[in-house]
Amino acid sequence: MALQKLQCLSKPNHSQPHISNPPFFSVPFQTPTQIPINSIPTRRRSSLLIPLLSLLPSCSSPTKQAHAFDFSLTVPDQTVEEAEAGIKSHAQSLLQVKEILELESWKEAQKDLRRSSALLKQDLYTIIQSKPPTQRPQLRNLYSVLFNNVSQLDYAARDKDVTRVNECYDNIVVALNEFFSLLY
């Protein structure tokens, strides 16, 4: 009995209709030798189109469009005086994160660290940009050291690594002291 069922299953069933290939399989394949060479885009051909785009009435000049966005890191309405007025309070709020870190309230410390460092970063960047070009490299180096330590402190707080937290915090204090000694 089981052998008969097995033989029935192995025999092909010719009562089902035969499904033919869908129409998209019947499209002939073109080899690369059959494609006209003029239809392949190249850099040379596309560069010929760029001057033509400026002739179209709907397109304005590309230089006017490129200057439409201001990608600077500074706050658009922030002056150097406003940055100098806020830098001490923002640095103080950054240093007050130490109290939260000592309580080992890691999530709260990370939130305060990110909030205060973002404001301090804007202020310092505005002040650095206002300085003469000869002073900028040294200030940018300190800026980099300061905010790299802020990022490392954030990671250390996430990992709850107390020794690394203390080390990064001490580096932040040193960098801020050097920064203020150069500014004032």
Residue pairs with C-beta under 8 A, 6 or more apart in sequence:
53 59
54 61
54 62
70 76
73 121
73 122
73 125
74 122
74 125
74 126
74 129
75 122
75 126
78 122
78 123
78 126
79 126
80 126
80 127
80 130
83 122
83 123
83 124
83 126
83 127
84 123
84 127
86 119
86 123
87 120
87 123
87 124
87 127
90 116
90 119
90 120
90 123
91 120
91 176
91 180
93 112
93 115
93 116
93 119
94 113
94 116
94 117
94 120
94 150
94 172
94 176
95 172
95 173
95 176
96 112
96 116
97 109
97 112
97 113
97 116
97 153
97 169
98 169
100 108
100 109
100 112
101 109
101 157
101 165
101 169
104 160
104 162
106 157
106 158
106 160
109 157
110 154
110 157
110 158
113 150
113 153
113 154
113 157
114 154
117 147
117 150
121 147
124 143
124 146
124 179
125 143
127 139
127 183
128 136
128 139
128 140
128 143
129 136
131 139
135 182
138 182
139 179
139 182
139 183
142 175
142 178
142 179
142 182
143 179
145 171
145 175
146 172
146 175
146 176
146 179
149 168
149 171
149 172
149 175
150 168
150 172
152 164
152 168
153 165
153 168
153 169
153 172
156 164
156 165
156 168
157 165
